[in-house]
Structures are given as C-alpha cells and as structure tokens.
Amino acid sequence: MPDGSARLAIVPAYNEEATLPGVLESLRRHAPGFDVLVIDDGSTDRTGELARTGGATLLQLPFNVGIGGAVQSGYLYACEHGYDYVVQVDADGQHDATEIATLQDTMGADPALDVVCGSRFLEKRDYRASFGRRTGIQIFAAIVSLIARKRVTDPTSGFRLCNRRAIELFARDYPHDYPEVEALLTLHYNRLTMREVPVRMFQRGGGVSSIRSGKSAYYMVKVLLAIFMGLARRRPFVEPGDESALRALERA
C-alpha cells in the first residue's frame, strides 16, 4: 500500500461499552496509520461516550439502523473524506488488530486486489464456532463459491480491507440486513477482485450478538432468499472512468 495513503478503520458499534475501549486501544497500538471512526448505531449504553474518550471520531446515528446501515454510513464517510483504504473492525473484540498488517501486506503485494478478507477457516486456527453456526457458514460458503466461481471459506467475516473502488461501491450499494454474505456477491456482480487470507480471530468479548440462537433459522432463510433474489436482479456494470454511464445509472 502506498506511503501517505489515507486510511480509515470503521468500527460499527451497538451497545459495546464492555469491549470498545480495548478495541480502540488495540487499533492505536497495532494500526497507528489508520484514523478510527466509530459508528454508534443508536446505542443505549456508553458506547458513544467511550468512543470520544478513546480518541475516535464518532458518527452517532439517531436510532438503530442495523449493522448494514451502520457499515454503509462508515463507507459514505470514507468516500466523502477522501480515504484511500478502509478496514472494517468489529467493536466486540473478535477481530485481532495485529492481523490488519496481514491484510495490508496482501493488498500491497497485488495491486489488482480491491478487497482482502480475513478468514477464520482458510487454515486450521483456534477459532471455535458452534455446530449450527459452522454448518450455516459452510452452506453460505458453498453457495458463494459456486456463484463467484472461486473458493470462499468465511463468507460471514466482517474483517476486510477495501481500496478506493470498493469504498465507492459500498458507499452507494451495501446490503443492510445481515450483510456480509451479500457484500461478497456485490463485489462479484460489480467485477471487483477479492481474496481471503487466514487470520486469527477471537470469541466475542462482550455484548450480545445480532444473531442469537433464536434468530439463527430466520437468519439462514433471510440470507438465502437475498442471495437467490440477487441472482435474478439486473446489475448493470460500469467500467471505471465511464462517468456518463454512471450518471445514467444514477438517474435510472
């Protein structure tokens, strides 16, 4: 990655007061070249206050819009403020900030890459998931791999590094409800390049997952429906630099 490039870590957070200070401290220590933006998604605890005292820029949403809307808000901020690279980091402590260097090294070694995703399962690591969660991830991985015609092992990972092309894409088109799987397909439909790299991740350090046990079946069905509806959706592609075509699409 070029020296002097503007880099931003976006940290979507909903009621993560227990883990956010540690996440911000880890980013300061292990990713000092990144500015940090916390998107407070309508939290009812001290998340926003702790983001400010932790030295992050705070984008405070007036009510809870969900993880997809919060993440897209971060990409809109990055796009409008001219950032060249964005890394997504969860506020619950699952993502290891030391692995951001792995994402950067991979992108720096291949200028053709638009997105580098951290995978818990590309190599055998210590991360443990429940049988049901692991089965769901494997089902999504098989479907995404088939559609994208490339192996994908961890389609629900939200730990990813994006370049400017991906920032601009996600700023205008990002799925809003359980978005990680659909986001990979959005990259595929728009012909952006993505690669997975093995990374270490931790178990959630606090708070409550947005996919609780009672919602697992609902989550599976909703994401599968979104995937198959996406296959039927017309997705015109605009080559980079074709501004007239882009304006025509925006008017449509």
ABEGO torsion letter per residue (X at the ends): XBBGBBBBBBBBBBGAAAAAAAAAAAAAAABAABBBBBBBBGBABAAAAAAAAAGBBBBBBABBAEAAAAAAAAAAAAAAAGBABBBBBBAAGABBAAAAAAAAAAAAABAABABBBBBAAABBBABBBBAAAAAAAAAAAAAAAAAAGBBBABAABABBBBBAAAAAAAAABBBABGAAAAAAAAAAAAGBBBBBBBBBBBBBAEEBBABBAAAAAAAAAAAAAAAAAAAABBBBBBBBGBAAAAAAAAAX
